[in-house]
Amino acid sequence: MVTARKPITSLRWWIGGLLCASTIINYIDRQTLSLLAPYLKLDYHWTNSDYANIAIAFRVAYSIGQTVFGRLMDRIGTRRGLTLTVIWYSLISMLTSLANGFYSFATFRFLLGAGESANWPAATKAVSEWFPKRERALATALFDSGSSIGGAIAPFIVLWIYFRWGWRPAFMIPGVLGFLWLIAWRWLYYPPEEHSRISSSELQMIVADKESNGLSQGRVSIQWSELFKLPQTWGVIIAKASTDPVFFFITEWFPIYLVAKGIELKNGLIAVWIPFIAADAGSFFAGYVSGYLIKRGWPLGAARKALIVFGGLGMTMLIPTIFTTDIYLIALLFAIATFTYAGFTTMANVLPSDLYDSGSVASVSGLSGTGAGIGTIVAFKLIGYFSDARQGTGTHSFDPILVIAGIVPFIGMVLVLMLVRNTEATNEGLVRRI
């Protein structure tokens, strides 16, 4: 515990900003390969299936790591856990500059996925520790918006470095950012009950909210075997598994998709970054609206589910993209889809802290991330296969993929509405009332 000093006003939002910065760096590191993929494919003679397998190597480690590191965060704490994983993935990002072919790229991507997997469980746990329920969705939107911000600015950083110095520095230079972030993280982050820079009024607000929600002040952890028996857990898993693979398709395949549509990547940067900006705006919109509905007297569950319905319906806007090759219309339709996706995924990210005690939040968040990872692995394998098989169809090679990407989140929306509800486990105190 640090020595007592002058309190920092609204300390929780400074911590939320740090979590956002971590997510931005996380996404810049992971976006580097997808942005360079059209060029590396030519240099190393990769097919779409080859690229899919490299991307899958990341997703396998990411999927396993979400559950493993989620549980670890609940055991060793957010401060120490996120420190270790940021060191890990920053080093791996820099070492990727040493890759020299398919297998070395796949190995480095696997190791990067393992390290980056801890970010969301850790950030979700930090939000549950620092924010009252009326602010939790907005705080989740803040850290989750880092994925959109990172995805939006990565092309300008990575491609700028690539066109001047080549692909190896484009991996190495962004990797330094994580070490700079760690300086601020180690200085600022402690649990609120242990923090010397928190004001008494802010601490009282946080503690009072936990007590009013029936949450314990300690770390009560539910066993995995019990978590899997709860429909709420499966609702959280499906919320991520039905939406994240679609967004990951956009983050990791969008440059290749645009080239397949006949769009020059240099001329198509507007289509690359606009969907990410839309997702960023959608995160804050969803967080604000959900909090506003709670202040207006809506039940917590209804305030969350309204945005889930919004997302499930909005992501169907991916389907009309099969009828156009106009870059501006494509950008608009993808922007609508990512804006509404952000509402869905923000609620999916906040649900673990709504439903579970602090001792299980990162575990449930990790399980949902693993579900999303498994869905993404299956999706990437199918994307690689179908896009290669349909190359002769010209600009229509990705059409079946976009249709499925618009339908699956709608199905996920229906299942989440059915599963996330008050049950006997709620009465027993295993899950919070929603």
C-alpha positions as CSV (number, residue, x, y, z in Angstrom):
1,M,0.0,0.0,0.0
2,V,1.3,3.4,-1.0
3,T,1.9,6.3,1.5
4,A,-1.1,8.6,2.0
5,R,-1.0,11.6,-0.3
6,K,-3.5,14.2,-1.7
7,P,-6.6,12.5,-3.1
8,I,-7.1,12.5,-6.9
9,T,-10.5,13.8,-7.9
10,S,-12.7,11.2,-9.7
11,L,-9.9,8.6,-9.4
12,R,-12.0,5.8,-10.8
13,W,-12.2,7.6,-14.2
14,W,-8.5,8.0,-14.3
15,I,-8.2,4.3,-13.8
16,G,-10.9,3.8,-16.5
17,G,-8.7,5.9,-18.8
18,L,-5.7,3.7,-18.1
19,L,-7.7,0.6,-18.9
20,C,-8.8,2.2,-22.2
21,A,-5.1,3.0,-23.0
22,S,-4.2,-0.7,-22.3
23,T,-6.8,-1.8,-24.8
24,I,-5.7,0.7,-27.4
25,I,-2.1,-0.6,-27.2
26,N,-3.4,-4.2,-27.2
27,Y,-5.3,-3.6,-30.5
28,I,-2.4,-1.8,-32.2
29,D,-0.2,-4.7,-31.5
30,R,-2.7,-7.3,-32.8
31,Q,-3.7,-5.2,-35.8
32,T,-0.2,-5.0,-37.2
33,L,-0.4,-8.4,-38.9
34,S,-3.8,-7.9,-40.5
35,L,-2.8,-4.5,-41.9
36,L,0.4,-6.0,-43.4
37,A,-1.3,-9.2,-44.5
38,P,-1.9,-8.1,-48.1
39,Y,1.8,-7.4,-48.5
40,L,3.1,-10.4,-46.5
41,K,0.9,-12.7,-48.5
42,L,2.8,-11.6,-51.6
43,D,6.2,-11.8,-50.0
44,Y,5.6,-15.3,-48.5
45,H,3.2,-16.6,-51.1
46,W,0.4,-17.3,-48.5
47,T,-3.1,-18.3,-49.5
48,N,-6.1,-17.0,-47.6
49,S,-6.2,-20.3,-45.8
50,D,-2.5,-19.9,-44.8
51,Y,-3.3,-16.5,-43.4
52,A,-6.4,-17.9,-41.6
53,N,-4.2,-20.6,-40.0
54,I,-1.8,-17.9,-38.7
55,A,-4.8,-15.9,-37.4
56,I,-6.2,-19.1,-35.8
57,A,-2.9,-19.7,-33.9
58,F,-3.5,-16.3,-32.2
59,R,-7.1,-17.3,-31.5
60,V,-6.3,-20.7,-30.0
61,A,-4.0,-19.1,-27.5
62,Y,-6.4,-16.2,-26.9
63,S,-9.3,-18.6,-26.3
64,I,-7.5,-20.7,-23.8
65,G,-5.8,-17.7,-22.2
66,Q,-9.1,-15.9,-21.5
67,T,-10.3,-18.7,-19.2
68,V,-6.9,-19.4,-17.7
69,F,-5.9,-15.8,-17.1
70,G,-9.4,-14.8,-16.1
71,R,-9.2,-17.3,-13.2
72,L,-5.7,-16.1,-12.5
73,M,-6.9,-12.5,-12.2
74,D,-9.4,-13.5,-9.6
75,R,-6.6,-15.2,-7.6
76,I,-3.6,-12.8,-7.9
77,G,-5.5,-9.5,-8.5
78,T,-5.7,-7.1,-11.4
79,R,-2.7,-5.0,-10.7
80,R,-0.1,-7.8,-10.7
81,G,-1.9,-9.9,-13.3
82,L,-2.2,-7.2,-15.9
83,T,1.4,-6.1,-15.3
84,L,2.7,-9.5,-16.1
85,T,0.6,-10.0,-19.3
86,V,1.4,-6.5,-20.7
87,I,5.1,-7.3,-20.3
88,W,4.6,-10.6,-22.1
89,Y,2.7,-9.4,-25.1
90,S,4.8,-6.3,-25.6
91,L,7.9,-8.4,-25.8
92,I,6.3,-10.8,-28.2
93,S,5.1,-8.0,-30.4
94,M,8.7,-6.8,-30.7
95,L,10.1,-10.3,-31.3
96,T,7.7,-10.9,-34.2
97,S,10.1,-8.7,-36.2
98,L,12.4,-11.7,-36.2
99,A,9.8,-14.0,-38.0
100,N,10.9,-15.4,-41.4
101,G,8.0,-17.6,-42.6
102,F,4.7,-19.2,-42.0
103,Y,5.6,-21.3,-38.9
104,S,7.5,-18.5,-37.1
105,F,4.7,-16.1,-37.7
106,A,2.2,-18.6,-36.4
107,T,4.3,-19.2,-33.3
108,F,4.7,-15.6,-32.5
109,R,1.0,-15.0,-33.0
110,F,0.2,-17.9,-30.7
111,L,2.4,-16.3,-28.0
112,L,0.9,-12.9,-28.6
113,G,-2.6,-14.3,-28.2
114,A,-1.8,-15.9,-24.9
115,G,-0.5,-12.6,-23.5
116,E,-3.2,-10.3,-24.8
117,S,-6.0,-12.6,-23.6
118,A,-5.9,-11.2,-20.1
119,N,-6.9,-7.7,-21.0
120,W,-10.7,-8.1,-21.0
121,P,-11.1,-10.2,-17.9
122,A,-8.7,-7.9,-16.0
123,A,-10.4,-4.7,-17.2
124,T,-13.9,-6.2,-16.4
125,K,-12.7,-7.1,-12.9
126,A,-11.3,-3.6,-12.4
127,V,-14.6,-2.0,-13.4
128,S,-16.4,-4.3,-10.9
129,E,-14.1,-3.1,-8.2
130,W,-14.1,0.6,-8.9
131,F,-17.5,1.6,-10.4
132,P,-21.1,1.6,-9.1
133,K,-23.7,-0.2,-11.2
134,R,-25.1,3.1,-12.8
135,E,-21.6,3.9,-14.2
136,R,-20.4,0.3,-14.9
137,A,-21.7,0.2,-18.5
138,L,-20.1,3.6,-19.3
139,A,-16.8,2.5,-17.7
140,T,-16.9,-0.7,-19.7
141,A,-17.6,1.3,-22.8
142,L,-14.6,3.4,-22.0
143,F,-12.1,0.6,-21.8
144,D,-13.7,-1.4,-24.6
145,S,-13.6,1.7,-26.9
146,G,-9.9,1.2,-26.9
147,S,-10.3,-1.7,-29.3
148,S,-12.0,0.7,-31.8
149,I,-9.6,3.5,-31.2
150,G,-6.6,1.1,-31.5
151,G,-8.1,-0.3,-34.7
152,A,-8.7,3.1,-36.1
153,I,-5.3,4.6,-35.5
154,A,-3.3,1.4,-36.2
155,P,-3.4,1.8,-40.0
156,F,-1.8,5.2,-39.8
157,I,0.9,4.1,-37.4
158,V,1.7,0.6,-38.9
159,L,1.4,1.5,-42.6
160,W,3.4,4.7,-42.1
161,I,6.2,2.7,-40.6
162,Y,5.9,0.0,-43.2
163,F,6.1,2.2,-46.3
164,R,9.2,3.9,-44.8
165,W,11.2,1.2,-43.1
166,G,9.5,-2.1,-43.9
167,W,7.5,-4.7,-42.0
168,R,10.0,-5.6,-39.3
169,P,10.1,-2.1,-37.7
170,A,6.3,-2.1,-38.1
171,F,6.1,-4.9,-35.5
172,M,8.9,-3.7,-33.3
173,I,8.1,0.0,-32.7
174,P,4.4,-0.4,-31.5
175,G,5.6,-3.1,-29.0
176,V,7.4,-0.3,-27.0
177,L,4.1,1.3,-26.1
178,G,3.2,-1.4,-23.6
179,F,6.3,-0.7,-21.5
180,L,5.5,3.1,-21.4
181,W,1.9,2.2,-20.2
182,L,3.2,0.0,-17.4
183,I,4.9,3.0,-15.7
184,A,1.5,4.7,-15.2
185,W,-0.2,1.5,-14.3
186,R,2.2,0.5,-11.5
187,W,2.0,4.0,-10.1
188,L,-1.8,4.5,-10.2
189,Y,-3.7,1.2,-9.8
190,Y,-4.6,-0.3,-6.5
191,P,-8.0,-1.7,-5.3
192,P,-10.1,1.2,-3.9
193,E,-10.0,-0.1,-0.3
194,E,-6.2,0.0,-0.4
195,H,-5.7,3.2,-2.4
196,S,-4.1,6.2,-0.7
197,R,-5.1,8.7,-3.4
198,I,-8.9,8.0,-3.3
199,S,-11.1,10.6,-1.6
200,S,-13.3,9.5,1.3
201,S,-16.5,10.4,-0.6
202,E,-15.5,8.3,-3.6
203,L,-14.6,5.4,-1.5
204,Q,-17.9,5.6,0.5
205,M,-19.8,5.7,-2.8
206,I,-18.1,2.6,-4.1
207,V,-18.5,0.6,-0.8
208,A,-22.1,1.7,-0.4
209,D,-22.9,0.5,-3.9
210,K,-21.4,-2.9,-3.3
211,E,-23.3,-3.3,0.0
212,S,-26.6,-2.2,-1.7
213,N,-26.0,-4.8,-4.4
214,G,-25.5,-7.6,-1.9
215,L,-21.9,-8.1,-2.9
216,S,-19.3,-9.2,-0.4
217,Q,-16.3,-7.2,0.3
218,G,-14.0,-10.2,-0.1
219,R,-13.3,-12.5,-3.0
220,V,-16.0,-15.1,-3.0
221,S,-15.2,-17.4,-6.0
222,I,-17.7,-19.8,-7.4
223,Q,-16.2,-23.1,-8.7
224,W,-16.2,-23.6,-12.5
225,S,-18.4,-26.7,-12.1
226,E,-21.1,-24.5,-10.5
227,L,-20.7,-21.6,-13.0
228,F,-21.4,-24.0,-15.9
229,K,-24.7,-25.0,-14.3
230,L,-26.0,-21.4,-14.4
231,P,-28.0,-20.2,-17.4
232,Q,-26.7,-16.7,-16.8
233,T,-23.1,-17.9,-17.4
234,W,-24.2,-19.4,-20.7
235,G,-26.0,-16.2,-21.6
236,V,-22.8,-14.2,-21.0
237,I,-20.8,-16.8,-23.1
238,I,-23.2,-16.7,-26.0
239,A,-23.3,-12.9,-26.0
240,K,-19.6,-12.8,-26.7
241,A,-19.4,-15.9,-28.9
242,S,-22.1,-14.7,-31.3
243,T,-20.7,-11.2,-31.8
244,D,-17.0,-11.0,-31.3
245,P,-16.1,-13.3,-34.2
246,V,-17.9,-10.8,-36.5
247,F,-15.9,-7.9,-35.2
248,F,-12.7,-9.9,-35.3
249,F,-13.5,-10.7,-39.0
250,I,-13.5,-6.9,-39.5
251,T,-10.3,-6.3,-37.5
252,E,-8.3,-9.0,-39.1
253,W,-9.8,-9.6,-42.6
254,F,-11.1,-6.2,-43.6
255,P,-8.0,-5.2,-45.6
256,I,-8.1,-8.5,-47.5
257,Y,-11.9,-8.1,-48.0
258,L,-11.5,-4.7,-49.5
259,V,-8.8,-5.9,-51.9
260,A,-11.2,-8.7,-52.9
261,K,-13.8,-6.1,-53.5
262,G,-11.4,-4.4,-56.0
263,I,-10.6,-1.5,-53.7
264,E,-7.0,-0.2,-53.5
265,L,-5.9,-0.4,-49.9
266,K,-4.1,3.0,-50.1
267,N,-7.3,4.5,-51.4
268,G,-9.5,2.6,-49.0
269,L,-8.2,3.8,-45.6
270,I,-11.6,5.6,-45.1
271,A,-13.3,2.2,-45.2
272,V,-10.7,0.8,-42.8
273,W,-11.0,3.3,-40.0
274,I,-14.7,4.5,-40.2
275,P,-16.2,1.2,-38.9
276,F,-13.8,1.5,-35.9
277,I,-14.7,5.1,-35.2
278,A,-18.4,4.0,-35.4
279,A,-17.7,1.2,-32.9
280,D,-16.0,3.6,-30.6
281,A,-19.0,5.9,-30.7
282,G,-21.4,3.0,-30.2
283,S,-19.6,1.9,-27.1
284,F,-20.1,5.3,-25.4
285,F,-23.6,5.6,-26.7
286,A,-24.5,2.2,-25.2
287,G,-22.9,2.9,-21.9
288,Y,-24.6,6.3,-21.6
289,V,-28.0,5.0,-22.7
290,S,-27.9,2.0,-20.3
291,G,-26.9,4.2,-17.4
292,Y,-29.6,6.8,-18.3
293,L,-32.2,4.1,-18.4
294,I,-31.2,2.9,-14.9
295,K,-31.4,6.5,-13.6
296,R,-34.9,6.7,-15.2
297,G,-36.0,3.7,-13.0
298,W,-35.5,0.9,-15.5
299,P,-34.5,-2.5,-13.9
300,L,-30.9,-3.3,-14.5
301,G,-31.6,-6.3,-16.7
302,A,-34.0,-4.3,-19.0
303,A,-31.5,-1.5,-19.3
304,R,-28.8,-4.0,-20.5
305,K,-31.1,-6.0,-22.7
306,A,-32.4,-3.0,-24.6
307,L,-28.9,-2.4,-26.0
308,I,-28.5,-6.1,-26.8
309,V,-31.6,-6.0,-28.9
310,F,-30.3,-2.9,-30.6
311,G,-27.0,-4.7,-31.4
312,G,-28.6,-7.9,-32.7
313,L,-30.8,-6.0,-35.1
314,G,-28.2,-3.5,-36.2
315,M,-25.6,-6.1,-37.2
316,T,-27.9,-7.5,-39.9
317,M,-26.8,-4.4,-41.9
318,L,-23.7,-6.4,-42.9
319,I,-25.9,-8.4,-45.3
320,P,-26.6,-5.6,-47.8
321,T,-22.9,-5.2,-48.4
322,I,-23.0,-8.1,-50.8
323,F,-24.9,-5.9,-53.3
324,T,-22.3,-3.2,-53.7
325,T,-18.6,-2.4,-54.4
326,D,-19.0,1.3,-53.6
327,I,-16.4,2.1,-50.9
328,Y,-18.5,4.8,-49.2
329,L,-21.6,2.6,-49.0
330,I,-19.6,-0.3,-47.7
331,A,-18.0,2.0,-45.1
332,L,-21.5,3.2,-44.1
333,L,-23.0,-0.3,-43.7
334,F,-20.0,-1.6,-41.8
335,A,-20.2,1.5,-39.6
336,I,-23.9,0.8,-38.7
337,A,-23.0,-2.8,-37.9
338,T,-20.0,-1.9,-35.7
339,F,-21.9,0.9,-34.0
340,T,-24.7,-1.4,-32.9
341,Y,-22.2,-4.3,-32.3
342,A,-20.5,-2.0,-29.8
343,G,-23.8,-1.7,-27.8
344,F,-24.2,-5.5,-27.8
345,T,-20.6,-6.2,-26.8
346,T,-20.5,-3.5,-24.1
347,M,-23.5,-5.1,-22.4
348,A,-21.8,-8.5,-22.8
349,N,-18.7,-7.2,-21.1
350,V,-20.6,-5.6,-18.3
351,L,-22.8,-8.5,-17.5
352,P,-20.2,-10.5,-15.5
353,S,-19.9,-7.6,-13.1
354,D,-23.7,-7.2,-13.0
355,L,-24.3,-10.8,-12.2
356,Y,-21.4,-12.1,-10.1
357,D,-19.4,-11.3,-7.0
358,S,-15.9,-9.7,-7.6
359,G,-14.3,-13.1,-6.9
360,S,-15.9,-14.6,-10.0
361,V,-16.1,-11.7,-12.4
362,A,-12.8,-12.3,-14.2
363,S,-13.5,-16.0,-14.3
364,V,-16.9,-15.5,-16.1
365,S,-15.5,-12.8,-18.3
366,G,-12.7,-15.2,-19.3
367,L,-15.1,-18.0,-20.0
368,S,-17.1,-15.7,-22.3
369,G,-13.8,-14.7,-24.0
370,T,-13.0,-18.4,-24.6
371,G,-16.4,-18.9,-26.1
372,A,-15.8,-16.0,-28.4
373,G,-12.4,-17.4,-29.3
374,I,-13.7,-20.8,-30.2
375,G,-16.4,-19.1,-32.4
376,T,-13.7,-17.0,-34.0
377,I,-11.5,-20.0,-34.7
378,V,-14.3,-21.8,-36.5
379,A,-15.2,-18.6,-38.3
380,F,-11.7,-17.9,-39.5
381,K,-11.3,-21.5,-40.8
382,L,-14.5,-21.2,-42.8
383,I,-13.6,-17.7,-44.0
384,G,-10.2,-18.9,-45.3
385,Y,-11.8,-21.9,-47.0
386,F,-14.8,-20.2,-48.6
387,S,-12.9,-17.1,-49.7
388,D,-10.2,-19.2,-51.4
389,A,-12.9,-21.5,-53.0
390,R,-14.8,-18.5,-54.3
391,Q,-11.9,-16.4,-55.7
392,G,-13.2,-16.9,-59.2
393,T,-16.4,-15.0,-58.3
394,G,-14.5,-11.8,-58.2
395,T,-16.0,-9.2,-55.9
396,H,-18.5,-11.7,-54.5
397,S,-15.9,-14.1,-52.9
398,F,-16.9,-13.0,-49.4
399,D,-20.7,-12.8,-49.9
400,P,-21.7,-16.0,-47.9
401,I,-19.4,-14.9,-45.1
402,L,-21.2,-11.5,-44.8
403,V,-24.6,-13.1,-44.8
404,I,-23.7,-15.4,-42.0
405,A,-22.0,-12.5,-40.1
406,G,-25.3,-10.7,-40.2
407,I,-27.5,-13.6,-39.0
408,V,-25.5,-15.1,-36.2
409,P,-25.6,-12.1,-33.8
410,F,-29.4,-11.9,-34.2
411,I,-29.6,-15.5,-33.1
412,G,-27.3,-14.8,-30.2
413,M,-29.5,-11.9,-29.2
414,V,-32.5,-14.2,-28.9
415,L,-30.6,-16.7,-26.8
416,V,-29.2,-14.1,-24.4
417,L,-32.6,-12.7,-23.8
418,M,-33.8,-16.2,-22.8
419,L,-30.8,-17.1,-20.6
420,V,-30.0,-14.0,-18.7
421,R,-32.8,-13.9,-16.2
422,N,-33.6,-14.3,-12.5
423,T,-33.6,-18.0,-11.5
424,E,-33.4,-20.1,-8.3
425,A,-29.7,-19.4,-8.3
426,T,-30.6,-15.7,-7.8
427,N,-32.6,-16.5,-4.7
428,E,-29.7,-18.6,-3.4
429,G,-27.3,-15.7,-3.7
430,L,-25.1,-17.3,-6.4
431,V,-26.1,-14.7,-9.0
432,R,-27.3,-11.1,-8.5
433,R,-30.8,-10.1,-9.4
434,I,-31.0,-8.4,-12.7
